[in-house]
């Protein structure tokens, strides 16, 4: 056991295998979907997600901060992705009228047309690489497992980082 870690509940061999398999499966699935969407459109799976969430929002627009939370990326990464989508004419930014520091991302007509054209690629990928690989009862189990994990993770407080944790070295 590592020094200072006497209270740690270490994963047993079975849990370690499950954890690593989960990581591999989610990483490989996202990578596969990303490559398929990119081959069809030049977009990343994150950019596809941005367009999809904007298409479902009222007025096809969302505050940048809410969009970052929805697509599960950092605000800086979202800003970079939206800048690329904006450059290509798929999204435009608008200043928030009641908060000059805030901004909206708005899906353009061109962005909507692109989304409609590549949505079948995404849906086919999700169906082929996820749902078609599972029995109906496994799909139900996956739904229950993911709902439970999402509920747990969303109710946790924010993690406050120690300034020395970023450098990894601690105090000098």
N, C-alpha and C positions, 0 to 999 in steps of 0.2 A: 504494500500500500504506500502511496506517496506521502511524504512528510506533510503534516498539517491537513490531511484529508481524511482523518479517521471517521468523520461523520458522513462521508460520501456514500451514497447508495449506488455502488458500481453495477453496471449491467452484467447480467450473467451471459454465458455463451450464446444461448438462444436469443436473448434480447439484443445482443450485439449483432448477430446475424440479421435479425429482423430490421434493426435500425439501418444497417449498411445497405440492405436490400431496398428499403424504403428510399434512402438517399439516391441509390443508383436508378431506381425506377422513375422517380420524379425528375431527376436530372436528364436521363435519357429521353423521357417523354417530352419534356420541354424543348430539349435540343432538336428532337425529330420534328416537332411541330414548327419550331423556328426555321429549320432548314426548308421545310415544305412551303411555308408561307413566303420565305425569302425567295425561293426559286420561282414562285408564281407571281410575286409582286415587287420584290426588292425591299419589302418591309420586314422588320423584326417582329417576333411574336409580341413583344411589348408594344410596339407601334400599332400592331393590329388591335391589341387590347384597348389602347387609347381610343382608336377610331370607333371600336365597338361600344365602349362605354359612353362616348360622346353621342353616338347615334341613338342610344336609349334614354338620354337625358332630355329633360324639357327644353325645347328650343335648340336641341343638339349643342348645348353649351354647359360647361361646368367650371366652377372655380378651380384654379390650378391646385390649390391645397387639397380640395375634396377629390379631385381626379387622382392625385398622387396616392391618397389613402385607398381609393377604389382599385387602382391597378397595382397596388402594393409595391411601389418603388419610392425611392427617396425623392424629395422635392428637387434636388439638383439633377438627378438622372431624368426626372420627368421634364424639367426645363430643357435639357439637352435634346430629348426625343421630340418634344413639341417644336423646338427650333428647327429640327430637320423636317418634320411634317409641314411646318409653316413655310419653309424654304421651297418645298415641293408643291405647295398650294393646296394641301389637304386639310390644314387647320389654320385658323387665324387667332391671334390674341386680341382681346379687348380689355380695356381698363375697366375695373369695377367702379361704377358710378358712386357707390356709397363708401368705398374704401380705396382710395387712390393707390395704396400699396398693393392691393390685391389685383388679380387679373383672371379673366376667363379664357378658357380654350374653347373655340367654337369650330365645329365640324363644317367644312365648306361643302358645297354641292359636289365638287370634284372628289373630295375625300369620301363622301357618302357613296358616290358611284364606284370608287375603288373598293371600298368595304364590301359593297354588294357583289362585286365581281370576284372577290377572293374569299368571301364567307364560306362558299361550298368547299374550298380547299381545307379550311380550318375544321369545319364540321366533319368532313370525311376523315381527316387525320385523327380527330378526337374519337370518332366512332371506331375506326379501324384499330388504332393503337391502344385504346382504353376499353371502351364498352364491349367491343366484339371479343375481347380477350377474357371476359368474365362471364360467369353464369348469372342468370337473373338474381339469384339470392346473394351472390357476391356483390352485385351492383347495389343492392339494398344495404348490405353490410358496409360497403364503402361509403354510402350516403350517411349512414348513422355515425360511422367513425369520423368522417370529415366534419360533419356538423358539430360533433362533440369537441373535436380539437379546435375548430374555429371559435366556438363559444368560449372555451377555456382561454385561448390565447388573446382574444379581444377584451376579456375582462381584466387582464393583468395590468398593473401599473407600468408606466414607462420605466425603462432602465436608465438610471443616471450613471454615466460613465465617469470613472476616475480620470482626471487629466493625464496621469502617468500611464493609464492603460492604452492610450493611443500610441505612445512611443514604444510600449512594451518593456521599457527599461526600469520604470519606477524612479524614485528619487535618486539623485546623484550625490 
